[in-house]
């Protein structure tokens, strides 16, 4: 487990460095195409400010986007006690506990570190899961906290959004700029390619990180509960009762234990979640190793 925490901390550094390079390249391309290198400095400056704000505001943004409401033990003793017992077992500070009023069964965890974490579950999840299954699902979310997955996903999400924002902004600036200058059509083509493929590269990176962390959180949940059947049963119920959430938002998609949005054929190719049947298969194959 400690190896996984260390690996995720290193992964955070690599993710930040990778996106800094992508953002720097976006700024350089736009500056070259518009023959104004001040733009490159502005891009880096905007990126730095945005990253800091997003890092500290990520939990508040997730709560606002999902419509989650914070609860106390008296509001739902069973759910609250499960989270409390799991955090004691995992040796973590008690996170804030939230409930989302939605029939779609789902749950998520977020925050920049275990001291500033929160976990949330939908009313749909609380309705269909028995105690062992609910414990397994929340152990999955607590694992995201313990393994620092929440920090990795938080930073990745923010930087992916930033890459998309900068790409769109640069394209608009080029298109709406002074039309009397001698800008080469090659510059426009380069900007167009950058605006299309930079966000795509960022999304693919987010997808890869998110899919891997779901597999790891499933296994980590079993290590906490010592009961693989609970996690397997919970995943089967999530697969059977899966439905899109009312408040769908691509920005928070990767946070959830199960795919919260309705997917078409092409969007499934870039899904942030691995197929549930593959997650179940991995747990079944690893029963003897937990």
Residue pairs with C-beta under 8 A, 6 or more apart in sequence:
1 146
1 147
1 220
1 223
4 147
4 216
4 220
5 146
5 147
5 148
8 147
8 148
8 149
8 151
8 152
9 148
9 151
11 152
11 209
12 148
12 151
12 152
12 155
15 152
15 155
15 156
15 159
15 205
15 209
16 51
16 155
16 159
18 205
19 159
19 160
19 162
19 163
19 202
20 47
22 163
22 198
22 201
22 202
23 43
23 44
23 47
23 159
23 162
23 163
23 166
24 40
24 43
24 44
25 194
25 198
26 43
26 163
26 166
26 167
26 170
26 194
26 198
27 39
27 40
27 41
27 42
27 43
27 44
27 166
28 40
29 170
29 190
29 191
29 194
30 39
30 40
30 43
30 170
30 173
30 174
30 191
30 194
31 37
31 38
31 39
31 40
31 43
32 187
32 190
33 174
33 183
33 187
33 188
33 190
33 191
34 173
34 174
34 177
34 183
34 187
35 181
35 183
39 170
39 173
43 166
43 170
46 166
47 162
47 166
50 158
50 162
50 165
51 155
51 158
51 159
51 162
54 61
54 154
54 158
54 161
54 162
55 112
55 154
55 155
55 158
56 112
58 110
58 111
58 112
58 154
58 157
58 158
59 110
59 111
59 112
59 116
59 117
59 118
61 251
62 68
62 108
62 110
62 118
62 252
62 255
63 70
63 98
63 118
63 120
65 247
65 249
65 251
65 252
66 100
66 108
66 120
66 247
66 249
66 252
67 100
67 101
67 102
67 247
68 98
68 99
68 100
68 120
69 98
69 99
69 100
69 101
70 96
70 97
70 98
70 118
71 79
71 80
71 97
71 98
71 99
72 80
73 80
73 81
73 84
75 99
76 99
76 126
78 131
78 134
79 97
79 99
79 121
79 126
79 134
80 97
82 131
82 134
82 135
82 138
83 94
83 95
83 97
83 119
83 138
83 142
84 94
86 135
86 138
86 139
86 142
86 224
87 93
87 94
87 95
87 142
89 224
90 142
90 143
90 145
90 146
90 224
92 114
92 117
92 142
92 145
92 146
93 114
93 115
93 117
95 109
95 111
95 114
95 117
95 118
95 119
95 142
95 145
96 117
96 118
96 119
97 118
97 119
97 120
98 118
98 119
98 120
98 121
99 120
99 121
99 122
99 123
99 126
100 106
100 120
100 121
100 122
100 123
100 245
101 122
101 123
102 122
102 123
102 124
102 245
102 246
102 247
103 122
103 123
103 124
103 127
103 243
103 246
104 122
104 124
104 242
104 243
104 244
104 245
104 246
104 260
105 122
105 124
105 125
105 127
105 128
105 129
105 237
105 238
105 241
105 242
105 258
106 121
106 122
106 124
106 125
106 238
106 245
106 256
106 257
106 258
106 260
107 119
107 120
107 121
107 122
107 125
107 137
107 138
107 140
107 141
107 256
107 257
108 119
108 120
108 141
108 252
108 255
108 256
108 257
109 117
109 118
109 119
109 120
109 141
109 142
109 144
109 145
109 149
109 150
109 255
110 117
110 118
110 150
110 153
110 154
110 255
111 117
111 118
111 145
111 150
111 151
111 154
112 150
112 151
112 154
113 148
113 150
113 151
114 145
114 146
114 148
117 145
117 150
119 138
119 141
119 142
119 145
121 134
121 137
121 138
122 245
124 241
124 243
125 134
125 137
126 134
128 237
128 241
129 137
129 234
129 237
132 227
132 229
132 230
132 233
133 230
133 233
133 234
133 237
134 234
135 225
135 230
136 221
136 222
136 225
136 227
136 230
136 231
136 233
136 234
137 221
137 231
137 234
137 257
139 220
139 221
139 222
139 224
139 225
139 231
140 217
140 218
140 220
140 221
140 231
140 257
141 217
141 257
142 221
142 224
143 149
143 216
143 217
143 220
143 221
143 223
143 224
144 150
144 153
144 213
144 217
146 220
147 213
147 216
147 217
147 220
149 213
149 216
149 217
152 209
152 213
153 209
153 210
153 213
153 254
153 255
156 205
156 206
156 209
156 210
156 254
157 206
157 251
157 254
157 255
159 202
160 199
160 202
160 203
160 205
160 206
161 251
163 198
163 199
163 201
163 202
164 199
164 202
166 198
167 194
167 195
167 196
167 198
167 199
168 195
170 191
170 194
170 195
171 191
171 192
171 195
174 183
174 187
174 188
174 191
177 183
203 270
204 270
206 254
206 272
207 270
207 271
207 272
210 254
210 272
210 273
211 271
211 272
211 273
211 274
214 257
214 273
214 274
214 279
215 274
215 279
215 282
217 257
218 231
218 235
218 279
218 282
218 283
219 282
219 283
219 286
219 290
221 231
222 228
222 231
222 283
222 286
222 290
223 290
225 231
226 290
228 283
228 286
228 287
228 290
231 283
232 280
232 283
232 284
235 276
235 279
235 280
235 283
236 276
236 280
238 257
238 258
238 276
239 276
239 277
239 280
242 258
242 259
242 276
244 260
244 261
244 262
245 260
245 261
248 260
248 261
248 262
250 261
252 260
253 259
253 260
253 261
253 272
254 272
254 273
256 273
258 273
258 276
259 271
259 272
259 273
261 267
263 271
